[in-house]
Amino acid sequence: PNAEVSWRTEEAEILLRTLEDVSLGGLSAPPVHSARETRLRELAEGMLSKTPEGFNMTELLGGAVNKTPYIAFVLQECERINTLLGVIRSCLSECVAGLRGKLTISESIDRVLAALEAGSVPSEWAVVAYPSRKALRAWVEDLG
């Protein structure tokens, strides 16, 4: 009976520590960030701050008096760039939040981070982007 009491006491202490960790959001100690996470967070934050604002489509549509095929083409391209910029901002914001511990890092965030680390354009961006074989740095410079 004494062995069982001590075993149950140990199990209860483990359970209470687990509950305490869960109730504190797993933050019983300050999070430790690796150099890789810090480097990736700084890269994502830097790219996010340099991501250009999208085109003001209301202003562009209002200024297009004669909608020639060329004007229609330019407006479509502006919409595509706005979509791409929205995807880039969303992905980078999720990456930053994940690396700060405010968001769970999903598979898609992990893929974006791996691509950023490798210096290549993430597949999530390439789906809505223009075709290019450039490396990430040259691709982002071309986008701006």
N, C-alpha and C positions, 0 to 999 in steps of 0.2 A: 504494500500500500504506500509506503514512503517514497519508493522509486516512482510510482505512478503520480504522486502528488508533485514531486519535483519536475517530472517530465511535463505535466500539465501547466505548471507555473512557467516553465521555459517557453512552452508553446503560446501561452497567453501573453508573455512579454514580447515575443516576436510579432504576434498579431497586433498588439497595441502600437509597436513601433511602425508597423506597416500602415496602420490606420492613421497615425500621426503624419507620416510621409505623404499619404494620399490627401489628407485634409489640408496640408500645406501646399498642395500642388506638386509634391515631389521636390520642394525647394527648401528642405531643412538645412541645407548648406548652400552657399552661393555657387552658381554654376561655374564650372571650370571650362574655359574655351581653349581649344588647341590653337596652335599657330596657324594651321590650315583653315580652321573656321574663321579666325580673325581676318586672315588674308582674303578669304572668299567674301566675307561680309563687307570689308572695305571696298573690294572690287565691285560688288553688286551695288553698294551705296553710291560709289563714284559714277557708275554707269547710269544709275537711276537719276542722279542729279544732272547728268549731261544729256539725258534723253530729251529731245526737242518736243515742244508742245505741238499738238496737232493743228491742222488747218481749220480755220473757222469756216465751216461749210455754209452757214447761213449767209455770211458776208460774201462768200464766193458765188453762191447761187443767186444772190440779189444783184451782184455785179455783172452776171452773165446775161446780157440783153438778147443777143443773137446766139442761139444754141446751135452752132455749127458742129459738125462731127469732131472737129479738133477740140472745141470747148467741152463737148460731152466726154471725150477721151480724158482730158485733163481733170475734169471733175471726178471721173471714175478713179483715176490714179490717186487723187487727193483722198478719196474715201478709203482706198486700199491702204495708203500710208497711215491714215488715222487708225485703221483697224490694227495694223502692225504695231504702231506705237502704243496702242492700248494693251495689246498682248505683252509687249516688252515691259511696260510699266507694271502690269499685273504680276508677271512672273518674277520680276526683280523685287517687287514689294513683298511677295510671298517668301522669296529667298531670304531677304533681310529679316523678316519677322521670324522665320524658322531658325535662322542662325542666332537670333537674339533670345530664342527660347519662348517666344510668344505664340508660336504656331508649330504644330507637328509637321515634321518634314516628310512629305509624301513622296511617292515614286517620281512624280513629275518634277517636283522641286529638286529631288536628288539628281535627276537627269539633267536639269538646267545647270545645277551647280557643277556637275561633272564636265559638262560641255564648256562652261566658263573657265574651269580649271585647266582644261585641255586647250583652251584658246580657239574653240570652234563655235560656230553658230548653233545654238540649241535647236533641236528638231521642232520644239513647240513654236519657235519663231519662224523657222524655215517653211513651215506649212502655209503661213499667211504672207510670207515675204516674196520678194522678187527673186528669180533664180540667180545664184551667185556661187562661185567657188572660192571666194575670198576667205581668209582667216578672220577670226572674230574682230580683231582690232581694226583692220582695214574695212571690214563690213560696217562696223559702227561708225567709223569716220565718214564713210560713203553715205551713210544714212543721214548724218547731221548736215 
